[in-house]
């Protein structure tokens, strides 16, 4: 029997890719039938906490300021003295127990000037915890290699995440069913082909480069459109300026939706001609697998973990090469043969990922870290 205190903080607040990763990991561990006991905890004074989740007795901001500078206060009393403590979002509290911290990508570590102060402070806590001997788990080999370089540590394990799972209002990804009717605010998007961008509007997602590429595609294809779906982030102002700089005939075919519901996201993925994913860095990239499971062709960048996760089921281009991205999108939009080939390869690629495999690997890691200690 192994008891793991695990941070469920990413489940609270607006759902992000990390939140999905933690949600789906907890579900898969809970359903694994293994001799594992999970003891969820939370560092927050505002979130609603219900048993068995334990609330650590510090506001997150104050805790992070303390933990970045010192290995106290140790919170074993409130964590329940588990065998292992797992910080699921770059931060793990000081503890006498062996600990693991999840690192998804190193973008904010490599670009500290672009990091929000809260995120930058989490990076300081991460640095301190690795210095105290915390074991790092990443969701890709690309991120693991970068962690080893940045922190000069060999205490790093790679465990690929599983595929996106269904939410409460969404059938399983890839489930056979008739395409649903367009949600009200998406009505009309099914009349002509569109390219989909899916993700928070942050600099790492490289949406301005996609806009440059789309302008090239739009010049040759008078009906194709671009749909940008995702909550506001640190690149929203740059995206606004880029759109304003484009020809009016192009901007008229760009649809900005903001944050979308699960039902809207499912419809967009099912109906899009292509998912464009030109990120400057990725730790995993759930939207790529979501698109592949939905039967949507993918044109993505070759940055970070994307080649590792997308496999042969995507057309890749350098992240700063708008011409190459435009050429790949042009190929998907105009060639049914190439489009269908990518869809078939995408389905096969997505089959490589399984939460059963992921949860088994995590259980092995928990046991190893506990036994080594």
C-alpha positions as CSV (number, residue, x, y, z in Angstrom):
1,X,0.0,0.0,0.0
2,X,1.3,3.4,-1.0
3,X,-0.3,6.7,0.2
4,X,0.3,9.7,-2.0
5,X,-0.7,13.3,-1.0
6,X,-1.5,14.9,-4.3
7,X,-2.2,18.5,-5.1
8,X,-5.7,19.0,-6.6
9,X,-5.3,22.8,-6.9
10,X,-5.5,22.8,-10.7
11,X,-9.0,21.5,-10.5
12,X,-10.2,24.8,-9.0
13,X,-10.7,27.9,-11.1
14,X,-10.9,28.1,-14.9
15,X,-9.9,24.8,-16.5
16,X,-6.6,24.7,-18.2
17,X,-4.5,22.0,-19.9
18,X,-2.8,21.4,-16.6
19,X,-6.2,21.2,-14.9
20,X,-7.3,18.6,-17.4
21,X,-4.1,16.6,-17.0
22,X,-4.6,16.5,-13.2
23,X,-8.3,15.7,-13.4
24,X,-7.7,12.8,-15.9
25,X,-4.7,11.5,-13.9
26,X,-6.7,11.4,-10.7
27,X,-9.6,9.6,-12.4
28,X,-7.3,7.0,-13.9
29,X,-5.5,6.4,-10.6
30,X,-8.8,6.1,-8.8
31,X,-10.1,3.6,-11.4
32,X,-6.8,1.6,-11.5
33,X,-7.8,-0.9,-8.8
34,X,-4.2,-0.7,-7.4
35,X,-3.1,-0.6,-3.8
36,X,-2.8,3.1,-3.9
37,X,-4.4,5.6,-1.5
38,X,-4.7,9.2,-2.7
39,X,-4.8,12.0,-0.1
40,X,-5.7,15.1,-2.1
41,X,-4.6,18.5,-0.7
42,X,-5.1,22.1,-1.7
43,X,-3.2,25.4,-1.0
44,X,-5.9,28.0,-1.1
45,X,-8.0,30.0,1.3
46,X,-10.7,30.7,-1.2
47,X,-11.5,27.4,-2.9
48,X,-14.3,25.3,-1.6
49,X,-12.8,22.1,0.0
50,X,-14.7,19.0,0.8
51,X,-13.4,15.8,2.4
52,X,-11.2,14.0,1.9
53,X,-9.3,17.0,0.5
54,X,-7.1,18.7,3.1
55,X,-6.5,22.5,3.0
56,X,-3.0,23.5,3.8
57,X,-3.1,26.4,6.4
58,X,-1.4,29.1,4.2
59,X,-2.6,31.3,1.3
60,X,-0.9,30.2,-1.9
61,X,0.9,33.5,-2.5
62,X,2.3,33.6,1.0
63,X,3.2,29.9,0.9
64,X,5.1,30.3,-2.4
65,X,7.1,33.3,-1.1
66,X,8.1,31.3,1.9
67,X,8.9,28.1,0.0
68,X,11.0,29.9,-2.6
69,X,13.4,31.0,0.2
70,X,13.4,28.3,2.8
71,X,12.3,24.7,3.4
72,X,9.8,25.6,6.0
73,X,7.2,25.5,7.3
74,X,7.0,21.8,6.7
75,X,3.4,20.7,6.4
76,X,3.6,17.0,7.1
77,X,1.0,17.3,9.9
78,X,-1.6,18.7,7.5
79,X,-0.6,16.4,4.6
80,X,-1.2,13.3,6.8
81,X,2.3,12.0,6.7
82,X,2.0,10.1,3.4
83,X,4.6,7.9,1.7
84,X,5.0,10.4,-1.2
85,X,3.9,14.0,-1.8
86,X,3.1,14.9,-5.4
87,X,2.9,18.5,-6.5
88,X,1.0,18.4,-9.7
89,X,1.6,22.0,-10.9
90,X,5.3,23.0,-10.6
91,X,5.0,23.5,-6.8
92,X,5.4,21.0,-4.0
93,X,5.5,22.0,-0.3
94,X,8.5,21.4,2.0
95,X,8.1,18.1,3.6
96,X,10.1,15.4,5.3
97,X,8.5,12.9,3.0
98,X,9.9,12.0,-0.5
99,X,8.3,14.3,-3.0
100,X,7.6,14.5,-6.8
101,X,6.8,17.6,-8.8
102,X,5.1,17.7,-12.3
103,X,6.7,20.0,-14.9
104,X,4.8,20.3,-18.2
105,X,7.0,22.7,-20.1
106,X,9.9,25.1,-19.4
107,X,8.7,28.1,-21.4
108,X,8.4,30.4,-18.4
109,X,11.8,29.3,-17.2
110,X,13.4,30.0,-20.5
111,X,11.5,33.3,-21.0
112,X,11.2,34.8,-17.5
113,X,10.5,38.3,-18.9
114,X,7.2,36.9,-20.3
115,X,6.2,35.2,-17.1
116,X,3.4,36.5,-14.9
117,X,4.7,37.3,-11.3
118,X,2.7,34.4,-9.9
119,X,4.1,32.0,-12.4
120,X,7.6,33.3,-11.9
121,X,7.3,32.7,-8.2
122,X,6.2,29.2,-8.9
123,X,9.4,28.8,-10.8
124,X,11.4,29.9,-7.8
125,X,9.7,27.3,-5.6
126,X,10.4,24.7,-8.3
127,X,14.1,25.6,-8.3
128,X,14.2,25.4,-4.5
129,X,12.4,22.0,-4.3
130,X,14.6,20.4,-7.0
131,X,17.6,21.7,-5.0
132,X,16.2,19.9,-1.9
133,X,16.0,16.6,-3.9
134,X,12.5,16.5,-5.3
135,X,12.0,14.1,-8.2
136,X,10.6,15.7,-11.4
137,X,8.1,14.0,-13.6
138,X,7.5,15.4,-17.1
139,X,4.9,14.5,-19.8
140,X,7.5,14.4,-22.6
141,X,11.1,13.6,-23.3
142,X,11.6,17.1,-24.7
143,X,10.7,18.7,-21.4
144,X,12.7,16.1,-19.4
145,X,15.8,17.0,-21.5
146,X,15.3,20.7,-20.8
147,X,14.8,20.1,-17.1
148,X,18.1,18.2,-16.9
149,X,19.9,21.0,-18.6
150,X,18.3,23.8,-16.5
151,X,18.6,22.1,-13.1
152,X,21.6,19.8,-13.6
153,X,19.6,16.8,-12.1
154,X,19.1,13.2,-13.1
155,X,16.1,12.8,-10.9
156,X,13.7,13.1,-13.8
157,X,11.1,10.6,-15.2
158,X,9.1,10.8,-18.3
159,X,5.4,9.6,-18.3
160,X,3.3,10.4,-21.3
161,X,-0.2,11.5,-20.4
162,X,-3.3,9.7,-21.8
163,X,-5.7,11.0,-24.5
164,X,-8.3,13.6,-23.7
165,X,-11.3,12.2,-21.8
166,X,-14.9,13.1,-22.1
167,X,-16.4,15.8,-19.8
168,X,-19.8,15.5,-18.3
169,X,-21.5,17.2,-21.3
170,X,-19.4,15.5,-24.0
171,X,-19.4,12.0,-25.4
172,X,-16.0,10.1,-25.5
173,X,-13.5,11.5,-28.0
174,X,-13.7,9.5,-31.2
175,X,-17.1,8.0,-30.3
176,X,-19.2,7.1,-33.4
177,X,-22.2,9.4,-33.6
178,X,-23.9,11.8,-35.9
179,X,-22.3,15.3,-36.0
180,X,-24.3,17.5,-33.7
181,X,-26.0,20.6,-35.0
182,X,-24.0,23.8,-34.7
183,X,-24.3,25.5,-31.3
184,X,-26.1,28.9,-31.7
185,X,-23.1,31.2,-31.8
186,X,-21.3,28.9,-34.3
187,X,-24.2,28.8,-36.8
188,X,-22.9,29.5,-40.3
189,X,-19.4,28.2,-39.7
190,X,-20.4,24.9,-41.4
191,X,-21.0,26.6,-44.7
192,X,-17.4,27.0,-45.8
193,X,-14.1,25.3,-44.7
194,X,-12.3,26.7,-41.6
195,X,-9.0,26.4,-39.9
196,X,-9.2,26.1,-36.1
197,X,-6.9,27.6,-33.5
198,X,-7.6,26.2,-30.0
199,X,-5.9,27.4,-26.8
200,X,-5.4,30.3,-24.4
201,X,-4.2,33.5,-26.2
202,X,-0.7,33.5,-24.7
203,X,2.6,34.2,-26.4
204,X,3.7,30.6,-26.3
205,X,0.8,29.7,-28.6
206,X,2.2,31.9,-31.4
207,X,-1.2,33.0,-32.8
208,X,0.3,36.1,-34.6
209,X,2.4,33.8,-36.7
210,X,-0.7,31.8,-37.6
211,X,-2.5,35.0,-38.6
212,X,0.4,35.8,-41.0
213,X,0.1,32.3,-42.4
214,X,-3.6,32.5,-42.7
215,X,-3.4,35.8,-44.7
216,X,-1.2,33.9,-47.2
217,X,-3.8,31.1,-47.5
218,X,-6.7,33.4,-47.6
219,X,-5.2,35.3,-50.6
220,X,-5.4,32.0,-52.6
221,X,-8.7,30.6,-51.2
222,X,-11.5,33.2,-51.0
223,X,-13.8,31.1,-48.8
224,X,-11.6,29.6,-46.2
225,X,-11.9,31.0,-42.7
226,X,-9.9,31.1,-39.4
227,X,-11.6,30.4,-36.1
228,X,-9.7,31.4,-32.9
229,X,-11.1,29.7,-29.8
230,X,-9.5,30.3,-26.4
231,X,-9.5,32.5,-23.3
232,X,-7.7,35.8,-23.1
233,X,-4.0,35.6,-22.3
234,X,-0.8,37.6,-22.4
235,X,-0.7,37.9,-26.2
236,X,-4.3,39.2,-26.7
237,X,-3.2,42.7,-27.4
238,X,-0.6,41.6,-30.0
239,X,-3.2,39.5,-31.7
240,X,-5.6,42.5,-31.8
241,X,-2.9,44.6,-33.5
242,X,-2.0,41.8,-36.0
243,X,-5.6,41.4,-37.0
244,X,-6.0,45.1,-37.5
245,X,-2.9,45.2,-39.7
246,X,-4.4,42.7,-42.2
247,X,-6.4,43.5,-45.2
248,X,-10.2,43.9,-44.5
249,X,-11.0,41.0,-46.9
250,X,-8.9,38.8,-44.6
251,X,-10.1,40.1,-41.2
252,X,-13.7,39.5,-42.3
253,X,-13.0,35.8,-42.4
254,X,-11.4,35.7,-38.9
255,X,-13.7,34.7,-36.1
256,X,-12.6,35.2,-32.5
257,X,-14.8,33.2,-30.1
258,X,-13.0,33.6,-26.7
259,X,-13.4,30.7,-24.3
260,X,-15.7,28.0,-25.7
261,X,-17.8,25.4,-23.9
262,X,-17.1,21.7,-24.2
263,X,-20.0,21.3,-26.6
264,X,-18.7,24.1,-28.8
265,X,-15.2,22.7,-28.8
266,X,-16.4,19.3,-29.8
267,X,-18.4,20.7,-32.7
268,X,-15.4,22.9,-33.8
269,X,-13.0,19.9,-33.8
270,X,-15.5,17.8,-35.7
271,X,-16.2,20.4,-38.4
272,X,-12.8,22.0,-38.8
273,X,-10.8,21.3,-42.0
274,X,-7.6,21.6,-39.9
275,X,-6.3,22.4,-36.5
276,X,-3.4,24.9,-36.6
277,X,-1.1,24.5,-33.6
278,X,2.1,26.6,-34.2
279,X,3.2,26.8,-30.6
280,X,6.7,28.0,-29.6
281,X,6.8,25.3,-26.9
282,X,4.6,22.5,-25.6
283,X,4.9,20.1,-22.8
284,X,2.3,17.7,-24.2
285,X,-0.4,19.3,-26.4
286,X,-3.9,17.8,-25.7
287,X,-5.5,19.7,-28.6
288,X,-3.4,17.8,-31.0
289,X,-4.7,14.5,-29.7
290,X,-8.2,15.9,-29.5
291,X,-8.1,16.8,-33.2
292,X,-6.7,13.4,-34.2
293,X,-9.4,11.6,-32.3
294,X,-12.1,13.9,-33.8
295,X,-10.8,13.2,-37.3
296,X,-9.3,16.6,-37.9
297,X,-6.0,17.1,-39.8
298,X,-3.3,18.9,-37.9
299,X,-0.7,21.4,-39.0
300,X,1.6,22.2,-36.1
301,X,5.1,23.5,-35.3
302,X,8.1,21.3,-34.6
303,X,8.8,22.9,-31.2
304,X,9.0,21.3,-27.8
305,X,7.2,18.0,-27.4
306,X,5.0,18.4,-30.5
307,X,6.9,16.0,-32.8
308,X,7.0,13.5,-30.0
309,X,3.2,13.6,-29.3
310,X,1.8,14.3,-32.8
311,X,3.8,11.5,-34.4
312,X,3.2,11.1,-38.2
313,X,-0.3,12.4,-37.8
314,X,0.5,16.1,-38.4
315,X,2.3,18.3,-40.9
316,X,5.1,20.1,-39.0
317,X,6.9,23.3,-39.7
318,X,9.4,25.5,-37.9
319,X,7.5,27.7,-35.3
320,X,8.6,31.0,-36.8
321,X,8.1,30.1,-40.5
322,X,4.8,31.5,-41.6
323,X,5.4,30.5,-45.2
324,X,5.9,26.8,-44.3
325,X,2.8,26.8,-42.0
326,X,0.8,28.4,-44.9
327,X,2.0,25.8,-47.3
328,X,0.9,23.0,-44.9
329,X,-2.5,24.6,-44.4
330,X,-2.9,25.1,-48.1
331,X,-2.1,21.4,-48.7
332,X,-4.7,20.3,-46.1
333,X,-7.4,22.7,-47.4
334,X,-6.9,21.8,-51.1
335,X,-6.0,18.1,-51.1
336,X,-8.6,15.6,-50.0
337,X,-6.1,12.8,-50.4
338,X,-3.6,14.5,-48.1
339,X,-6.3,15.5,-45.6
340,X,-7.7,12.0,-45.4
341,X,-4.2,10.5,-45.1
342,X,-3.4,12.8,-42.1
343,X,-6.7,11.9,-40.5
344,X,-5.9,8.2,-40.7
345,X,-2.4,8.6,-39.4
346,X,-3.8,10.8,-36.6
347,X,-6.2,8.1,-35.4
348,X,-3.4,5.6,-35.4
349,X,-1.1,8.0,-33.5
350,X,-3.7,8.7,-30.8
351,X,-3.9,5.0,-30.1
352,X,-0.4,5.1,-28.7
353,X,-1.7,6.9,-25.6
354,X,-3.6,5.3,-22.8
355,X,-4.5,6.4,-19.2
356,X,-4.2,2.8,-18.1
357,X,-0.5,2.9,-19.1
358,X,-0.1,6.4,-17.6
359,X,-1.6,5.5,-14.2
360,X,0.5,2.2,-14.1
361,X,3.7,4.2,-14.7
362,X,2.8,6.7,-12.0
363,X,2.1,4.0,-9.5
364,X,5.6,2.5,-10.3
365,X,7.2,5.9,-9.9
366,X,5.4,6.5,-6.5
367,X,6.7,3.1,-5.3
368,X,10.2,3.7,-6.5
369,X,10.5,7.2,-4.9
370,X,9.0,5.9,-1.7
371,X,11.3,2.9,-1.6
372,X,14.4,4.8,-2.5
373,X,13.8,7.2,0.4
